[in-house]
């Protein structure tokens, strides 16, 4: 798409004239990097609700000191991950664990968008939707996007899986998610994932016998994705927990 005349610095050429030590020179205009960022964000398939999610608009203002401390620690850890990406992180991925409405998806997208702003490529998938698209791809009448979903999940530079484990576990589900996570682990490709489910590595206590209620109260992550996939996540992801923070949606 032509950008002629759209940038006052370069007139749409992508290059601007500068002077270094009295000598005229040219350099890439900032509009080139901004256009690339916008293009990468469009291709990342971030849902409209989270397209503006950032660290700056992640609110930790709350009268509850426990929630404030938990969310402050979470955003500090998420910023550190971005700052050190990719080589300063011992583990290349992130796993956000916590209750519903505690900002996990917002923070995960904020991480992804911050990395996109630095020129990295990424894809957002809702976990259940990804599995449904992969299943549909077996149908000869499925669209190209569905046929490409599995390969995209394998090969994209950064994969964001939102609501990991929010699908009834079957042999097919376990094999599919294990295949994706194992491939990415073996090729050192980062996963950023969120889950409401309990996880011992996040400090969640054992589930009392006979517990009823929502999935997050009744299941560990490993029970919904399989032990092999969970083991691989342990290899490649550092955990950021928002467990114990208040559900902000209930106050809205």
C-alpha positions as CSV (number, residue, x, y, z in Angstrom):
1,X,0.0,0.0,0.0
2,X,1.4,3.4,-1.0
3,X,2.2,5.8,1.8
4,X,3.2,8.7,-0.4
5,X,2.7,11.9,1.5
6,X,1.5,10.2,4.6
7,X,4.6,10.9,6.7
8,X,5.9,14.5,7.1
9,X,9.4,13.2,7.9
10,X,10.0,11.1,4.8
11,X,7.1,11.9,2.5
12,X,6.3,8.2,2.3
13,X,9.7,7.1,1.0
14,X,10.7,5.3,4.2
15,X,14.0,7.3,4.3
16,X,14.7,10.6,5.9
17,X,17.7,12.9,5.6
18,X,19.8,13.5,8.7
19,X,23.1,15.2,9.4
20,X,25.9,13.6,11.3
21,X,28.9,15.7,12.2
22,X,27.9,18.1,9.4
23,X,27.7,15.4,6.8
24,X,24.3,14.7,5.2
25,X,23.1,11.1,5.4
26,X,19.9,9.1,5.2
27,X,18.4,6.7,7.7
28,X,15.2,4.6,8.0
29,X,12.3,6.7,9.0
30,X,10.4,5.7,12.2
31,X,7.2,5.4,10.1
32,X,8.6,2.2,8.6
33,X,8.9,0.5,12.0
34,X,5.5,1.8,13.0
35,X,3.9,0.4,9.8
36,X,5.6,-3.0,10.5
37,X,4.3,-3.0,14.1
38,X,0.8,-2.3,12.9
39,X,1.0,-5.1,10.3
40,X,2.4,-7.6,12.8
41,X,-0.4,-6.7,15.3
42,X,-3.1,-7.2,12.6
43,X,-1.7,-10.6,11.7
44,X,-1.4,-11.6,15.4
45,X,-5.3,-12.1,15.6
46,X,-5.6,-10.4,19.0
47,X,-9.3,-10.2,19.9
48,X,-10.8,-6.7,19.8
49,X,-11.2,-6.6,23.6
50,X,-7.5,-6.9,24.1
51,X,-6.0,-5.0,21.1
52,X,-5.0,-2.0,23.3
53,X,-3.8,-4.1,26.3
54,X,-0.5,-2.9,27.6
55,X,1.4,-2.7,30.8
56,X,0.5,1.0,31.1
57,X,-3.2,0.4,31.2
58,X,-3.1,-2.7,33.4
59,X,-4.7,-1.4,36.6
60,X,-3.5,-2.6,40.0
61,X,-5.4,0.2,41.8
62,X,-7.4,-1.6,44.5
63,X,-8.2,-1.1,48.1
64,X,-7.2,-4.8,48.7
65,X,-3.5,-4.8,49.7
66,X,-3.2,-8.6,48.9
67,X,-4.6,-8.1,45.4
68,X,-2.4,-5.1,44.9
69,X,0.8,-7.0,45.9
70,X,-0.1,-10.0,43.7
71,X,-0.8,-7.9,40.6
72,X,2.3,-5.7,41.2
73,X,4.5,-8.8,41.3
74,X,2.8,-10.2,38.2
75,X,3.4,-7.0,36.1
76,X,7.0,-6.7,37.4
77,X,7.7,-10.3,36.3
78,X,6.0,-9.8,32.9
79,X,8.0,-6.6,32.2
80,X,11.2,-8.4,33.2
81,X,10.4,-11.2,30.7
82,X,10.0,-8.7,27.9
83,X,13.1,-6.8,28.9
84,X,15.2,-10.0,28.8
85,X,13.6,-11.5,25.7
86,X,14.9,-13.7,24.2
87,X,18.3,-14.6,25.4
88,X,18.1,-13.3,29.0
89,X,15.3,-15.7,29.9
90,X,16.4,-19.1,31.2
91,X,13.0,-20.4,30.1
92,X,11.7,-18.9,26.8
93,X,7.9,-19.1,27.6
94,X,5.4,-17.8,30.2
95,X,2.5,-19.5,32.0
96,X,0.1,-17.2,33.7
97,X,-1.9,-19.1,36.4
98,X,-4.7,-17.6,38.4
99,X,-8.4,-17.1,39.0
100,X,-11.0,-15.7,36.6
101,X,-10.9,-11.9,36.2
102,X,-7.4,-11.4,37.6
103,X,-5.8,-9.9,34.4
104,X,-4.0,-12.9,33.1
105,X,-5.0,-12.4,29.4
106,X,-4.4,-8.7,29.6
107,X,-0.9,-9.3,30.8
108,X,-0.2,-12.0,28.3
109,X,-1.3,-9.8,25.4
110,X,0.7,-6.9,26.9
111,X,3.7,-9.1,26.7
112,X,2.9,-10.2,23.1
113,X,2.3,-6.6,22.0
114,X,5.5,-5.4,23.6
115,X,7.5,-8.0,21.7
116,X,5.7,-7.2,18.5
117,X,6.7,-3.6,19.0
118,X,10.3,-4.8,19.0
119,X,9.7,-6.6,15.6
120,X,8.9,-10.1,16.7
121,X,5.9,-12.0,15.2
122,X,3.2,-13.8,17.2
123,X,-0.2,-15.4,17.1
124,X,-3.1,-15.3,19.6
125,X,-5.3,-18.4,19.8
126,X,-8.1,-19.2,22.2
127,X,-7.2,-22.7,23.2
128,X,-10.6,-24.2,22.6
129,X,-11.0,-22.4,19.3
130,X,-7.6,-23.6,18.1
131,X,-8.6,-27.2,18.8
132,X,-11.9,-26.8,17.1
133,X,-10.2,-25.3,14.0
134,X,-7.7,-28.2,13.9
135,X,-10.6,-30.7,14.1
136,X,-12.4,-28.9,11.3
137,X,-9.3,-29.0,9.1
138,X,-9.8,-32.8,8.7
139,X,-13.0,-32.0,6.8
140,X,-12.2,-31.7,3.0
141,X,-14.6,-28.7,2.9
142,X,-12.8,-26.7,5.6
143,X,-11.3,-23.3,4.8
144,X,-7.7,-22.5,4.3
145,X,-7.4,-20.8,7.7
146,X,-8.6,-23.9,9.5
147,X,-6.2,-26.1,7.5
148,X,-3.3,-23.8,8.4
149,X,-4.2,-23.4,12.1
150,X,-2.2,-26.4,13.3
151,X,0.9,-25.5,11.3
152,X,0.7,-21.9,12.4
153,X,0.6,-23.1,16.1
154,X,3.7,-25.2,15.5
155,X,5.8,-22.7,13.6
156,X,4.9,-19.1,14.6
157,X,7.6,-17.3,16.4
158,X,5.6,-16.6,19.6
159,X,2.4,-18.5,20.3
160,X,-0.1,-17.1,22.8
161,X,-2.6,-19.8,24.0
162,X,-5.4,-18.3,26.1
163,X,-7.4,-20.4,28.6
164,X,-5.2,-23.5,28.3
165,X,-7.0,-26.6,29.4
166,X,-10.5,-25.3,28.9
167,X,-11.5,-28.2,26.8
168,X,-12.7,-31.7,27.8
169,X,-9.7,-34.0,27.8
170,X,-9.7,-36.8,25.2
171,X,-6.9,-38.8,23.7
172,X,-7.1,-36.6,20.6
173,X,-6.9,-33.4,22.6
174,X,-4.0,-34.7,24.7
175,X,-2.1,-35.9,21.7
176,X,-2.7,-32.6,19.8
177,X,-1.6,-30.2,22.5
178,X,1.3,-32.4,23.4
179,X,2.5,-32.4,19.8
180,X,2.3,-28.6,19.6
181,X,4.0,-28.0,22.9
182,X,6.7,-30.6,22.3
183,X,7.5,-29.2,18.9
184,X,7.8,-25.7,20.2
185,X,9.9,-26.8,23.2
186,X,12.3,-28.8,20.9
187,X,12.7,-25.8,18.6
188,X,13.0,-23.3,21.4
189,X,9.9,-21.4,20.2
190,X,8.2,-19.5,23.1
191,X,4.7,-20.2,24.3
192,X,2.8,-17.6,26.4
193,X,-0.2,-19.4,28.0
194,X,-2.9,-18.5,30.5
195,X,-5.0,-20.9,32.6
196,X,-7.6,-20.7,35.4
197,X,-6.7,-24.3,36.4
198,X,-4.7,-25.2,39.5
199,X,-1.1,-26.0,39.2
200,X,1.3,-27.2,42.0
201,X,4.2,-25.2,40.4
202,X,2.2,-22.1,41.0
203,X,1.8,-22.9,44.7
204,X,-1.8,-24.1,44.4
205,X,-2.7,-26.5,47.3
206,X,-4.2,-30.0,46.9
207,X,-7.9,-30.0,45.8
208,X,-10.1,-31.2,48.7
209,X,-11.9,-34.5,48.0
210,X,-15.4,-34.0,46.6
211,X,-14.8,-30.3,45.6
212,X,-17.6,-29.0,43.3
213,X,-17.9,-25.8,41.3
214,X,-16.1,-24.4,38.3
215,X,-13.3,-26.2,36.4
216,X,-10.6,-24.2,38.2
217,X,-11.7,-25.5,41.5
218,X,-11.9,-29.1,40.5
219,X,-8.9,-29.8,38.2
220,X,-5.2,-29.4,37.9
221,X,-3.8,-28.2,34.5
222,X,-2.1,-31.6,34.1
223,X,-5.5,-33.3,34.2
224,X,-6.8,-31.3,31.3
225,X,-3.8,-31.3,28.9
226,X,-2.0,-34.5,30.0
227,X,1.2,-35.2,31.9
228,X,3.5,-35.0,28.9
229,X,2.3,-31.6,27.8
230,X,2.5,-30.3,31.4
231,X,6.1,-31.6,31.8
232,X,7.2,-29.8,28.6
233,X,5.6,-26.6,29.9
234,X,7.7,-27.0,33.0
235,X,10.8,-27.1,30.9
236,X,10.0,-24.1,28.8
237,X,7.8,-21.7,30.9
238,X,8.3,-19.6,33.9
239,X,5.2,-19.1,36.0
240,X,3.5,-15.9,36.8
241,X,0.7,-16.4,39.3
242,X,-2.3,-14.1,40.0
243,X,-3.8,-16.6,42.3
244,X,-5.4,-14.9,45.3
245,X,-6.1,-11.7,43.6
246,X,-9.7,-10.5,43.5
247,X,-11.9,-11.0,40.4
248,X,-12.2,-7.4,39.1
249,X,-15.1,-8.4,36.9
250,X,-17.3,-9.0,39.9
251,X,-16.8,-5.4,40.9
252,X,-17.6,-4.0,37.5
